[in-house]
Amino acid sequence: MDSTGAGLIRPLTKADIPAVASMFWRMFKPKNQTVSPAAEAYLESLYLNPDSRDKDIISQVFIGDNGVLNGFIGSLPLRMSIQGRTLRAAICGPLMVEHHASDPLAGARLLRTFLAGPQDLSLSETANETSRLMWTRLRGVVLPSYSLEWVKIFRPAGFAADFAMRYTPLARSLKPLAAPLDRLAGNWSRGHLQEQGGLRATSDEATDFPTLMELIPSFLQHYDLRPDWTGDELRSVLNAAITKSSYGELHSRIVRSGSGTALGAYLYHGGSGRVARILQIFARRGQEDAVLDRLLSHAAQSGAVAARARIQPNLMAAMMVRKGMFFQRSSTVLHARDEAVLGAFAAGNAFFNGLAGEAWNRLNGDDFR
């Protein structure tokens, strides 16, 4: 508990959930400010999880001098392994302060409290510019090779219509025009998938979570630093990732060689006329091209207007030659003193983002309707 300066920082309690949910909705869901009971229940289950292996890594709230909750920082525990050692990681969720003028240092104090927790390393994949500066001032490290996003456009007019609809409902009237325009444009972007040649030597198939869970350890074994999920933890993460009403249906598929060997797998949300939002790409070393080609082919054939992914360093080369666009929306940041951890991230040999980050939970992509 931090009582230095104005206001108080203390651990999140069940009684705080309604206020935290309302603040989250006002700040991150401004078009739909009515908080549903389902959203409150999910926040409680996410940040007050009684089944967590690490109950010492907890979320914090800021209480102003007037006794009103005015800030929150989410914290999710994750066990990771490196060189035969198990490490405690804390994943930083939303960092919110609603009334900055009345409590100008609340955000920095919340982050300092989070970083001072019992974990061996602290991570976030959603740091905005303000948060990024606070992390670096507290000796955090920005990870550029984990911070970029990549978009591959299949249907330019459809992509433009989908993008415009996020900002104005009037753009919905343009959507019927997109398909004819894209047919006139031809298959200029989809055709490049065939140029890679990987599609002819591989196949992919829908998979259930039990089958995927059996394969994931083998997909991760070449990473120096990787998650150390129990079966129940991984199942919980995958189940939570199913429902994202803003993104569409979850597609979970395994990519195989001609002889049937599992080369990798992918998960994305999407559907016809939508952007395929890639949650995770798993690939055995050297098979990144084959897995990415299969993913892009499936998304394009399903009617997606584009595919969008947060990159991992091992995917960069495959993405570069597939005529997509890279951009930065938020930063992946790390706070750690362990040289082996710092080295693994510097070498691009740490598995993070997606299922081993924050993107899997329903706060990202679900309106709880």
N, C-alpha and C positions, 0 to 999 in steps of 0.2 A: 504494500500500500504506500502510495506516494502522496504526502501532504505538504511537500515543499512548494512555496509560492502560493498563488491564489488558487482556490479550488482543490479538489481531491481526486486522486486516481485510485481505483480499487477494482478487484475482480468482478467480472460480470456475474449477475445472479438472475434467477428466473424472473424476479419481479421487474428487472430492467428490460426484458424482451419487448414488450409493447412499445416502449419509447425508442429502443434501438431500431425496431422494424419501421416505425413511422419516420425516423430520421433517414434510414436507408431509402425508403420510397421517395421521400421529398428530394433527396439529393441525386439518386440514380434512376428513378422511374418517374420523372416529372409529368409524363403524359398520362399516368395512371396513379393518382395519389391516394387512392383508397386501398389500404392495406388489408388483405384478406386474412382470415384466421389460419388458412393453410400456410401463408408466408411466415406468420409468427411462429407457428408450430415447427416449420422447417428451420428457422433461425435457432430456435431452442435446441432442436435435435443436432444441429450442426456444431454449435459452439458450447453446448452444455451436454456433450455426449457422455453418458455414464459408462459406456463400454470401451472408452478410449484406453489404450495401453499406457498412456502418459498423461495422467491427470494433473501434473504440475505445470504443463504448458497450457495456459488459460488466457482467455480474452479479457480485456480491461475496458472500463468506462471512465469518463471524466465527468465529475459532478462540480458544477460551478458554485460560486459563493452563495448563490441564491437557492441552492439545493436541487437545481434542475439538471438532469442529465444532458450534457451538451457535447459529448464526444465519445467515440468508440474505436477500438482497434481489435480486429478479429485475429485469432491465433489458432491454427490447426496443427496438431502434432503429426510428425512423419518420421518413422525409423528409416535410416539409410545405412548402407554398409560400404566400407572401403578397406581394402587390404586386410580382410578378415575381421575388421572391427565394426561394431555396431555403434552408430551415432544417433543422437537425438536432434532432429531438425524441427524448426517451427516455421510454418508457412504463414506469412502475414496476409490477412484478408483485408476487408475494407478499413481504411483509416479515415474517420469522419470527424469533423468539427463543424458544427452548423453555424454558430455565431462567432466568427473569428475576432471581431472587434472587441467583444467583451472578454474573450479568453485567447489573446494572440499567441500564447506559448503552449496552448493545450495540445496541439498536434505533435509538437516536438517532444513534449513530456510523455505523451502516450507512446510514441515510437521509442523513446529512450527506455521506458519501462518494459516494452516488448523485448528489446534487444538485450536487456539485463536479465532475462529469464534464464532458466536452467539448461537451455538447449546448447548443443555444440555448434550449430550453424543456424542462421536465420535467412529466409529467402522470401522474395516476392516476385511475381511475374506481372504485376499490374501497377507498378509505381508510376504515377504521373510526374510532371516536371517538378512540382512542389515537393512531393514525397522523395523523388530522386535526390534532390538537393539536401534534404534532411538526412537521408541514408548516408550520403557521402560525407557530410559534416560529422557524422557519428562513426566514421571509419568503415562505412560500407563500400562495396565495390560494384560498379555497374558492369554488366556482362553483355557487351554489344552483340556477340555471336548468338545469344539467346533472346535478344530483344526485338529482332526484326520480325515482321509478318510478310507473307508472300501471297500474292493473288494471281491466279491463272484464269483469264477470261475466256469463256467458251462462246458466249452469245452477247456481243457488245451492247445491242439495244436493250436486251433483257436485263443486263447488268446495270445499265444507266437507269432504267425504270425502277429496278429494285432499290437502287441507291437513293433515288429521288423520293420514293415512297416513305423513307425513314424520316424525312424532314417536312413533307407536306402531303396531306391526304389527297390533294388535287392531282398528284402525280399518278394515282391509281387509274385514272381515265386513260393514261398513256400506255398502260400495260398491254392492252389488246393489240396495239400497233407494233409491239416489240417483236413478236414471233415472225410476222411477214418481213420485217426489216432484216432480221437475222438470217432468214432464208435467202434473201437477196445478197447478203454479205457472203454467203457460202460458208464452207467449213475451214476457213483460213487458220483458225486456232486449233480446232479439234484435229485437223489433219496432221499437225506436228507430233501428235502422240504416236502415230504409226511410224514416223521416221526413226524413233528410237529402237524399234525392232523387238523390244522386250515382250510385247503382247503376244507375239507368235510362239514364244517358248514357255509361256506361263499360263496359269488359270487362276481364277479366284472364286470363292464360294462364301455364302453367308455362314456365320458360325454363331453358336450359342456361347454364353459366358463361361460355363464349365470347361468347354474345349479351349477357349481363348486363355483362360487362367492357367491351364496346364502348359501352354506354350510360352507364355510371357517370360518366365525365368530364363528360358533358352535364348529369347530375343534380347535380353538385357545382359547376358553374361560377359560381353566384351567391353562393358563400361566399367571404369575403375570405381566410380561412385554411382550407386543405384539404390532405388527404394528397397526396403526390407519388409514388404507387406506380409502379414499373415493372410491365410485364405479368406478369413472373414472380413478383414480390412479391404482387400482388393475387391471382393464381391460387393461390399458396401459402396465403394467408390464407383464401380461399374453400374450398379443399380441406380445410384443417384444421377448418373450421367444420362440416363434414358430420357428423362422428361425435360425438354427445353422447348416450350411452346413457341417462342419467338424464332427458333431455328429450324424446326421441322423434325422429321423422323430420324431416329438413330440407325445408321447402317454399320454393322460390325462384320468384317469379312477377312478371311485368311487368303493369302497369296501362296500358290504352290508352283513348284517346278514341274516340268513334264513328267518326272518320275514320281511326283507326289510329295516331295519334301517341302515342308513349310518354310518359305523364305521370309515371311513377315506377315503383318496384319495391319489393318487400319480401321479407324472408327471416325465417322463424320455424321453430322446432322444436315438434313437438307431434303430437297424434293424438286419437282418440276417448277421452273420459274424462280427458284430461290438460289442464293449463294450456298454452296456446300461448305459448311464450316467444319474444318478438319480438327477433331479433338486429339487424335494421336496417330502417329505412324510408327510402327515397329518394323525393323528390318535387320536381318543378319548382316554382319559386316560384308560389304561388297554387293549387297542386293538392294541397295537403296533405289537405283534406277528402275528395277523391275517392279518393286512395290509401288513406287510413285506412279508409274505408267498405268498400272492396274487401277489404282485409286482414281486417277484422272479420267480414265476411260469409263469406269463405272459411273462416276458423277456426271460426265457429259451425256452418256446414254440415258441416264435417269432424268434428263431435262434440266439439270442445274445450269444457271447462267454463268457461274464462275466457281472456282474452288479457292478457299482461303485457309491459310495455316500459319501458326506460330512456328518459326523454324527451330530446328536443333542443328548444331554445327555439322553433324554427319550427313545432313540432308542438303546442305547448301549447294554443293557441286551439282547434284541432280536437279535442283530447282533452277539453278542459273541457266542451264541449257534448254529449259523448256519454255522459254519466252514469257515468263511471268514478270511481275513487278514486285519489288521489295519496298516496304515502307516501315516506319516506326510509329507506333501509337502509344505504347507504354514500355517501361524499362524493366528488365529482369535484374534484380539486385541481390547481392550476397553480403552477409556479415559473418565472418569466421576468422579464427586465429590459426586453425589447423593448416599447416603447410600442404599436407596431402590433399585436403579439400580444395584449397586455393589452386593447387596445381592441376587437379582434375578438371576444374572449370576452365582454367586458362588454356588447357590443351583440348577443350571441347569433348572431354571424355567423362562427363557427368550427365546422367539422365535426369533432366528436369524440364518442366512445363507440361501442360496437359494433365494427364492422370496423376503425375507427380508434382502437381502445383495447385492451382485454384480453378482452372477452367472446367473441371468435371462437375463442380457443385451447381445446384439449381439457381443460385444467385446470379449466375452468368447464363443468360439466355432463356430464363423462364419467367413468365408473368403471373404464375400461380392462379390461373383462371379456373 
